[in-house]
Amino acid sequence: MSETEIQEQQPAPDFTLPAIGSEDIVKDGQVHLGDFKGKNVVVLYFYPKDDTPGCTKEACSFRDANHLLQQRGVVVLGISVDSIASHQKFKDKFSLPFPLLADTEKTVAEQYHVWTEKSMYGKKYMGVDRQTFLIDKDGIVRKVWRKVKPDEHANEVLETVESLGL
């Protein structure tokens, strides 16, 4: 773990990104993290790529848990480096009820230290590391998941929200 990684109990880095999704959350085609301060707990989940097997499982698990999360005042935000057009297709194909944010410049992925070197079939490349940050109403990171199992993840998040009393 590097010293620059986002740690629990520290303020979540603020950002504004282009987004598609719920009109009550997406304002003028953007989401500003600071808008949730004092109002909502935020689940900020970074995923590598729209419409790929693991990312689809993870998105659908959040979709299926979204009603329970909303009942607790929790807002889910998915972020990848894909474009808004790609996000729109992904959202429509799987009926995703939460906003997807387009970090095409990778600025937020770098802020949260999830833009990392990866390796597949012996080739090294840069990509988004699947990580999730639970941010409380005061804008403080309460939990970080660095090793995410896509199909079980939403339930893990829900259990943590309940156990922390957020």
Backbone hydrogen bonds, N-H to C=O, Kabsch-Sander energy under -0.5 kcal/mol:
donor,donor_aa,acceptor,acceptor_aa,energy
5,E,2,S,-1.2
9,Q,141,V,-4.0
10,Q,7,Q,-1.3
12,A,139,G,-3.2
17,L,31,V,-2.2
19,A,29,G,-2.3
20,I,100,L,-2.0
25,I,22,S,-1.6
26,V,22,S,-3.4
27,K,25,I,-0.7
27,K,30,Q,-2.4
28,D,26,V,-0.5
30,Q,27,K,-1.5
31,V,17,L,-2.5
33,L,15,F,-2.2
33,L,31,V,-0.5
35,D,32,H,-1.9
36,F,33,L,-2.0
37,K,34,G,-1.0
38,G,137,K,-4.0
39,K,36,F,-2.6
40,N,36,F,-2.5
41,V,73,G,-1.5
42,V,135,I,-2.9
43,V,75,V,-3.0
44,L,42,V,-0.7
44,L,133,F,-2.9
45,Y,43,V,-0.8
45,Y,77,L,-2.8
46,F,44,L,-0.5
46,F,131,Q,-3.2
47,Y,79,I,-2.4
52,T,49,K,-0.9
56,T,52,T,-2.8
57,K,53,P,-2.2
58,E,54,G,-2.4
59,A,55,C,-2.6
60,C,56,T,-2.7
61,S,57,K,-2.0
62,F,58,E,-2.1
63,R,59,A,-2.4
64,D,60,C,-2.6
65,A,61,S,-1.4
66,N,62,F,-0.9
66,N,63,R,-0.7
69,L,65,A,-2.3
70,Q,66,N,-3.2
71,Q,67,H,-2.1
72,R,68,L,-0.8
72,R,69,L,-0.9
73,G,70,Q,-2.2
74,V,69,L,-2.5
75,V,41,V,-2.9
77,L,43,V,-3.0
78,G,99,P,-2.2
79,I,45,Y,-2.8
80,S,101,L,-1.7
87,H,83,S,-2.5
88,Q,84,I,-2.6
89,K,85,A,-1.8
90,F,86,S,-2.3
91,K,87,H,-3.2
92,D,88,Q,-2.6
93,K,89,K,-2.8
94,F,90,F,-1.8
95,S,91,K,-0.6
95,S,92,D,-0.7
96,L,91,K,-1.9
100,L,20,I,-2.2
101,L,78,G,-3.5
102,A,18,P,-2.7
103,D,80,S,-2.8
103,D,101,L,-0.8
104,T,102,A,-0.7
106,K,103,D,-1.7
110,E,106,K,-2.0
111,Q,107,T,-2.2
112,Y,108,V,-2.5
113,H,110,E,-1.0
114,V,109,A,-3.0
115,W,109,A,-1.1
116,T,114,V,-1.0
116,T,127,G,-2.7
118,K,125,Y,-3.9
120,M,123,K,-2.4
123,K,120,M,-2.3
125,Y,118,K,-2.2
127,G,116,T,-2.6
129,D,114,V,-3.1
131,Q,46,F,-0.8
131,Q,129,D,-0.8
132,T,145,W,-2.0
133,F,44,L,-2.6
134,L,143,K,-2.9
135,I,42,V,-3.1
135,I,133,F,-0.6
136,D,140,I,-2.8
139,G,136,D,-2.3
141,V,10,Q,-2.9
142,R,134,L,-3.4
142,R,140,I,-0.6
143,K,134,L,-1.2
145,W,132,T,-2.8
146,R,144,V,-0.6
148,V,130,R,-0.6
148,V,146,R,-0.7
152,E,149,K,-1.2
153,H,149,K,-1.1
156,E,152,E,-1.6
157,V,153,H,-2.5
158,L,154,A,-2.6
159,E,155,N,-2.7
160,T,156,E,-2.0
161,V,157,V,-2.7
162,E,158,L,-2.3
163,S,159,E,-2.7
164,L,160,T,-2.4
165,G,161,V,-0.6
165,G,162,E,-0.8
166,L,161,V,-2.2
